[in-house]
Structure formats: C-alpha cells, structure tokens
Amino acid sequence: MPVSNEFLIFVLDQLAEWGGVTARKMFGGAGLYRDGRMFGLIAGDVVYLKVDDSNREAFVRAGSSAFKPFADKPVSLSYYEVPPDVLEVPEELIDWAARSLAVQSRKKKK
C-alpha cells in the first residue's frame, strides 16, 4: 500500500501548526511521529491514527474502520482511518492526532 509523496506532503502540511511531526517511510507507507512516538500511519493514501478505549468510539461513530494490512487475512491493528472531514480541517486533525499521541504515550509507560 504505497503512499504518494503528494499525499504525504498534504498530511504533514495539515499537521504543521502542531509542530514537530515527522514521517518515516516504511513498507511502502509512512509512519507519523511526534516526540519520537509513532501516533499514526499512512497506507495507500489513507491516514490512520492510533486508538485505544479512550478514543476508538469517536472513530467508530464517524464510520471509520481499523487498518487491515493484509486484504486476505482478518488481522487488524489498533489504528483507525481518519474521517475525510477531519482530515480536511487542520485544527480537527491535530486534535485527533494529539489524542492518538496520548494513547501511544500511555502505552510506552506500561
């Protein structure tokens, strides 16, 4: 699931006001990082953010689904697709991304 350079630049621009967000390409996609923690990923020009019980419901209510890296296997990861209307509004995207970074931060402390 390759990510296009144009889409990657768009996502980083949407998150620019938050500051400190970087992307690392991997497996054809890209990981989204802040403060050394991966809080999101991009695959096939779709953005996914880290979820747990604290923020999963917002994604589900918005009609998002879990990232499934293999089309032929029922495996899903704890990343959910960012709703298109959230992706289009930088302030909203930053808010959702900050909650996903908090998820990752709590995970690291355990």
Phi and psi in degrees as GROMACS dihedral restraints (atoms count N, CA, C in turn):
[ dihedral_restraints ]
;  ai    aj    ak    al  type     phi  dphi    fc
    3     4     5     6     1   -69.9    20    10
    4     5     6     7     1   151.1    20    10
    6     7     8     9     1  -107.2    20    10
    7     8     9    10     1   136.3    20    10
    9    10    11    12     1   -80.3    20    10
   10    11    12    13     1   149.0    20    10
   12    13    14    15     1   -60.6    20    10
   13    14    15    16     1   -37.4    20    10
   15    16    17    18     1   -62.5    20    10
   16    17    18    19     1   -42.8    20    10
   18    19    20    21     1   -69.3    20    10
   19    20    21    22     1   -41.1    20    10
   21    22    23    24     1   -59.0    20    10
   22    23    24    25     1   -44.7    20    10
   24    25    26    27     1   -62.8    20    10
   25    26    27    28     1   -41.9    20    10
   27    28    29    30     1   -58.0    20    10
   28    29    30    31     1   -48.2    20    10
   30    31    32    33     1   -63.4    20    10
   31    32    33    34     1   -44.8    20    10
   33    34    35    36     1   -63.5    20    10
   34    35    36    37     1   -36.0    20    10
   36    37    38    39     1   -64.4    20    10
   37    38    39    40     1   -41.0    20    10
   39    40    41    42     1   -62.8    20    10
   40    41    42    43     1   -29.9    20    10
   42    43    44    45     1   -97.0    20    10
   43    44    45    46     1     1.2    20    10
   45    46    47    48     1   -58.5    20    10
   46    47    48    49     1   -38.3    20    10
   48    49    50    51     1   -63.6    20    10
   49    50    51    52     1   -25.3    20    10
   51    52    53    54     1   -71.4    20    10
   52    53    54    55     1   -35.0    20    10
   54    55    56    57     1    79.6    20    10
   55    56    57    58     1   144.8    20    10
   57    58    59    60     1    76.8    20    10
   58    59    60    61     1     9.6    20    10
   60    61    62    63     1   -86.8    20    10
   61    62    63    64     1   130.9    20    10
   63    64    65    66     1  -126.9    20    10
   64    65    66    67     1   164.0    20    10
   66    67    68    69     1  -126.7    20    10
   67    68    69    70     1   142.0    20    10
   69    70    71    72     1  -125.7    20    10
   70    71    72    73     1   122.9    20    10
   72    73    74    75     1   -72.7    20    10
   73    74    75    76     1   139.4    20    10
   75    76    77    78     1  -158.9    20    10
   76    77    78    79     1   137.8    20    10
   78    79    80    81     1    50.9    20    10
   79    80    81    82     1    34.4    20    10
   81    82    83    84     1    85.2    20    10
   82    83    84    85     1   -15.4    20    10
   84    85    86    87     1  -107.6    20    10
   85    86    87    88     1  -153.7    20    10
   87    88    89    90     1  -152.0    20    10
   88    89    90    91     1   144.6    20    10
   90    91    92    93     1   -95.4    20    10
   91    92    93    94     1   144.2    20    10
   93    94    95    96     1  -105.1    20    10
   94    95    96    97     1   127.5    20    10
   96    97    98    99     1  -127.4    20    10
   97    98    99   100     1   149.7    20    10
   99   100   101   102     1  -150.3    20    10
  100   101   102   103     1   135.4    20    10
  102   103   104   105     1    55.4    20    10
  103   104   105   106     1    35.0    20    10
  105   106   107   108     1    74.9    20    10
  106   107   108   109     1     7.8    20    10
  108   109   110   111     1  -116.0    20    10
  109   110   111   112     1   134.2    20    10
  111   112   113   114     1   -82.7    20    10
  112   113   114   115     1   117.1    20    10
  114   115   116   117     1  -111.5    20    10
  115   116   117   118     1    -9.6    20    10
  117   118   119   120     1  -158.6    20    10
  118   119   120   121     1   171.9    20    10
  120   121   122   123     1  -148.2    20    10
  121   122   123   124     1   159.4    20    10
  123   124   125   126     1  -124.4    20    10
  124   125   126   127     1   129.1    20    10
  126   127   128   129     1  -141.6    20    10
  127   128   129   130     1   130.2    20    10
  129   130   131   132     1    57.9    20    10
  130   131   132   133     1    35.0    20    10
  132   133   134   135     1    59.3    20    10
  133   134   135   136     1    36.7    20    10
  135   136   137   138     1  -127.7    20    10
  136   137   138   139     1   134.7    20    10
  138   139   140   141     1   -95.5    20    10
  139   140   141   142     1   135.0    20    10
  141   142   143   144     1  -124.8    20    10
  142   143   144   145     1   140.9    20    10
  144   145   146   147     1  -119.2    20    10
  145   146   147   148     1   151.2    20    10
  147   148   149   150     1   -63.6    20    10
  148   149   150   151     1   137.6    20    10
  150   151   152   153     1  -131.7    20    10
  151   152   153   154     1   157.1    20    10
  153   154   155   156     1  -148.7    20    10
  154   155   156   157     1  -164.1    20    10
  156   157   158   159     1   -64.4    20    10
  157   158   159   160     1   -18.9    20    10
  159   160   161   162     1   -77.6    20    10
  160   161   162   163     1   -24.8    20    10
  162   163   164   165     1  -133.9    20    10
  163   164   165   166     1    -4.6    20    10
  165   166   167   168     1   -58.9    20    10
  166   167   168   169     1   -39.8    20    10
  168   169   170   171     1   -59.6    20    10
  169   170   171   172     1   -37.0    20    10
  171   172   173   174     1   -61.9    20    10
  172   173   174   175     1   -39.3    20    10
  174   175   176   177     1   -67.9    20    10
  175   176   177   178     1   -44.5    20    10
  177   178   179   180     1   -62.7    20    10
  178   179   180   181     1   -45.2    20    10
  180   181   182   183     1   -60.1    20    10
  181   182   183   184     1   -31.6    20    10
  183   184   185   186     1   -82.1    20    10
  184   185   186   187     1    -0.4    20    10
  186   187   188   189     1    86.2    20    10
  187   188   189   190     1    13.5    20    10
  189   190   191   192     1   -79.0    20    10
  190   191   192   193     1   159.4    20    10
  192   193   194   195     1  -128.1    20    10
  193   194   195   196     1   164.9    20    10
  195   196   197   198     1   -72.2    20    10
  196   197   198   199     1   151.2    20    10
  198   199   200   201     1   -69.8    20    10
  199   200   201   202     1   125.7    20    10
  201   202   203   204     1  -120.3    20    10
  202   203   204   205     1   104.0    20    10
  204   205   206   207     1   -69.0    20    10
  205   206   207   208     1   -19.8    20    10
  207   208   209   210     1  -125.5    20    10
  208   209   210   211     1   117.7    20    10
  210   211   212   213     1   -62.9    20    10
  211   212   213   214     1   -30.1    20    10
  213   214   215   216     1   -95.2    20    10
  214   215   216   217     1     4.8    20    10
  216   217   218   219     1  -129.5    20    10
  217   218   219   220     1   145.4    20    10
  219   220   221   222     1   -80.9    20    10
  220   221   222   223     1    19.7    20    10
  222   223   224   225     1   -77.0    20    10
  223   224   225   226     1   131.6    20    10
  225   226   227   228     1  -130.2    20    10
  226   227   228   229     1   155.6    20    10
  228   229   230   231     1  -109.1    20    10
  229   230   231   232     1   170.6    20    10
  231   232   233   234     1   -84.4    20    10
  232   233   234   235     1    45.6    20    10
  234   235   236   237     1  -127.5    20    10
  235   236   237   238     1   135.7    20    10
  237   238   239   240     1  -120.4    20    10
  238   239   240   241     1   149.3    20    10
  240   241   242   243     1   -63.2    20    10
  241   242   243   244     1   136.2    20    10
  243   244   245   246     1   -75.4    20    10
  244   245   246   247     1   128.6    20    10
  246   247   248   249     1   -60.1    20    10
  247   248   249   250     1   140.5    20    10
  249   250   251   252     1   -55.0    20    10
  250   251   252   253     1   -37.9    20    10
  252   253   254   255     1   -69.0    20    10
  253   254   255   256     1   -28.7    20    10
  255   256   257   258     1   -73.2    20    10
  256   257   258   259     1   -41.9    20    10
  258   259   260   261     1   -60.1    20    10
  259   260   261   262     1   -31.8    20    10
  261   262   263   264     1   -78.6    20    10
  262   263   264   265     1   -15.1    20    10
  264   265   266   267     1  -115.8    20    10
  265   266   267   268     1   105.7    20    10
  267   268   269   270     1   -51.4    20    10
  268   269   270   271     1   -43.1    20    10
  270   271   272   273     1   -62.1    20    10
  271   272   273   274     1   -40.9    20    10
  273   274   275   276     1   -69.0    20    10
  274   275   276   277     1   -43.6    20    10
  276   277   278   279     1   -59.7    20    10
  277   278   279   280     1   -43.0    20    10
  279   280   281   282     1   -62.4    20    10
  280   281   282   283     1   -41.4    20    10
  282   283   284   285     1   -61.2    20    10
  283   284   285   286     1   -47.2    20    10
  285   286   287   288     1   -65.1    20    10
  286   287   288   289     1   -40.4    20    10
  288   289   290   291     1   -65.6    20    10
  289   290   291   292     1   -38.9    20    10
  291   292   293   294     1   -62.8    20    10
  292   293   294   295     1   -39.0    20    10
  294   295   296   297     1   -66.3    20    10
  295   296   297   298     1   -34.9    20    10
  297   298   299   300     1   -71.0    20    10
  298   299   300   301     1   -36.2    20    10
  300   301   302   303     1   -63.9    20    10
  301   302   303   304     1   -39.1    20    10
  303   304   305   306     1   -62.3    20    10
  304   305   306   307     1   -38.1    20    10
  306   307   308   309     1   -59.2    20    10
  307   308   309   310     1   -48.7    20    10
  309   310   311   312     1   -65.6    20    10
  310   311   312   313     1   -37.5    20    10
  312   313   314   315     1   -64.1    20    10
  313   314   315   316     1   -42.3    20    10
  315   316   317   318     1   -64.5    20    10
  316   317   318   319     1   -38.7    20    10
  318   319   320   321     1   -62.1    20    10
  319   320   321   322     1   -42.1    20    10
  321   322   323   324     1   -65.5    20    10
  322   323   324   325     1   -28.2    20    10
  324   325   326   327     1   -77.2    20    10
  325   326   327   328     1   -20.6    20    10
